[in-house]
Amino acid sequence: SESAQTFPVRHPDGFSSHRPDNLVPAAPQPPRRSRDHNWKQLGTTECSTSCGKGSQFPIFRCVHRNTHEEVPESYCDSSMKPTPEE
């Protein structure tokens, strides 16, 4: 009978009234920021050498989604910033 009691926990109906209450306060903030501001590649670094094999990396900046105006990086979600690849 104990195992039968644990199975209903898996049903969404049993948790639908509890889980959203816990998730709602934390979830809206990052999506709001990412909706208004996004990371955008605004060029690349200079090549590290003028001849032969060198390195060059993309430059990502936080910009307003509609105006594409550069804004402070704190406006964007730092966990969503792309990793600059050589």
Helices and strands as residue ranges (DSSP letters): H 2-6, G 7-10, H 12-15, H 19-23, H 29-36, E 37-44, E 58-64, G 73-75, G 78-80
